Amino acid sequence: MDKIRIIVVDDHPMVLEGMRGMLSQIGFVELAGLAANAYEAMTILKASAADIVITDINMPEISGIELAAKIRTEFPKVKIIAMSTFKERSYISQMIQNGASGYLVKSASREEIEEAILSVHEGKLYMSLDVSLSSADKQEMVNVPMLSSREKEVLLLIADGMTNPQIASKLFISLHTVDSHRKNLLTKFSVNNTASLIKQAAKFNLI
């Protein structure tokens, strides 16, 4: 089996060193790089092939949530595992919405990190044992629709009560384009009206 190449991103040097030590004990893992921020992570990704990025969520300047979105756009084959001290569901669902396939708390054991890496590498969703989510909650997160950045903008403006012409004017796009985005959003959320769209988007913490 080829080794799974991993990049770890965290703004705390002690966390990076701890992860370096932990990953060095896992036989099927190869450390592709350590990054102190999102900029360093993207530089390493461009320079060397990696299979998985394990990133902190709460980082200065560019958060792990924004980094996940960048990786998904520029390196769609790279899997992402979010790592944090937070256990709030909104952070987890935002990471998954932006392309993460797993979530670990920083206190995770080596065995749990191993399991997370293997699960995510195989295309499964992995949730830390410390996150008290029911299987229904986990399934719900997998069902969070994948939205483009423009669809997210349109969704937020719809939630603000704007009409299609107002949205077109604000975003400098045609009325036809707004209408297309609105129809796509209704389809992605499996709803047939704006009220249901807003309700579903709120349920997934997208507005």
RAURNOR-V880563 format. One record per backbone hydrogen bond with DSSP energy under -0.5 kcal/mol. CO is the residue of the C=O (numbers start at 1). NH is the residue of the N-H. If there is no record, write none. Layout:
co:CO nh:NH
co:CO nh:NH
//
This chain:
co:3 nh:5
co:4 nh:30
co:5 nh:51
co:5 nh:52
co:6 nh:32
co:6 nh:33
co:7 nh:54
co:8 nh:35
co:9 nh:56
co:11 nh:13
co:12 nh:15
co:12 nh:16
co:13 nh:17
co:14 nh:18
co:15 nh:19
co:16 nh:20
co:17 nh:21
co:18 nh:22
co:19 nh:23
co:20 nh:24
co:21 nh:25
co:22 nh:25
co:23 nh:26
co:25 nh:27
co:26 nh:29
co:28 nh:4
co:30 nh:6
co:30 nh:32
co:33 nh:8
co:35 nh:10
co:37 nh:41
co:38 nh:42
co:39 nh:43
co:40 nh:44
co:41 nh:45
co:42 nh:46
co:43 nh:47
co:44 nh:48
co:51 nh:79
co:52 nh:7
co:52 nh:54
co:53 nh:55
co:53 nh:81
co:54 nh:9
co:55 nh:83
co:57 nh:59
co:57 nh:64
co:57 nh:65
co:60 nh:62
co:61 nh:63
co:63 nh:67
co:64 nh:68
co:65 nh:69
co:66 nh:70
co:67 nh:71
co:68 nh:72
co:69 nh:73
co:70 nh:74
co:71 nh:75
co:75 nh:78
co:79 nh:53
co:80 nh:101
co:80 nh:102
co:81 nh:55
co:82 nh:104
co:83 nh:57
co:84 nh:106
co:88 nh:91
co:88 nh:92
co:89 nh:93
co:90 nh:94
co:91 nh:95
co:92 nh:96
co:93 nh:97
co:94 nh:98
co:95 nh:100
co:96 nh:99
co:101 nh:126
co:102 nh:82
co:103 nh:128
co:104 nh:84
co:105 nh:108
co:109 nh:113
co:110 nh:114
co:111 nh:115
co:112 nh:116
co:113 nh:117
co:114 nh:118
co:115 nh:119
co:116 nh:120
co:117 nh:121
co:118 nh:122
co:119 nh:124
co:120 nh:123
co:126 nh:103
co:128 nh:131
co:130 nh:132
co:131 nh:133
co:134 nh:138
co:135 nh:139
co:136 nh:140
co:137 nh:141
co:138 nh:142
co:139 nh:143
co:141 nh:144
co:145 nh:147
co:148 nh:152
co:149 nh:153
co:150 nh:154
co:151 nh:155
co:152 nh:156
co:153 nh:157
co:154 nh:158
co:155 nh:159
co:156 nh:160
co:157 nh:162
co:158 nh:161
co:163 nh:167
co:164 nh:168
co:165 nh:169
co:166 nh:170
co:167 nh:171
co:168 nh:172
co:168 nh:173
co:174 nh:178
co:175 nh:179
co:176 nh:180
co:177 nh:181
co:178 nh:182
co:179 nh:183
co:180 nh:184
co:181 nh:185
co:182 nh:186
co:183 nh:187
co:184 nh:188
co:185 nh:189
co:186 nh:191
co:187 nh:190
co:193 nh:197
co:194 nh:198
co:195 nh:199
co:196 nh:200
co:197 nh:201
co:198 nh:202
co:199 nh:203
co:200 nh:204
co:201 nh:206
co:201 nh:207
co:202 nh:205
//
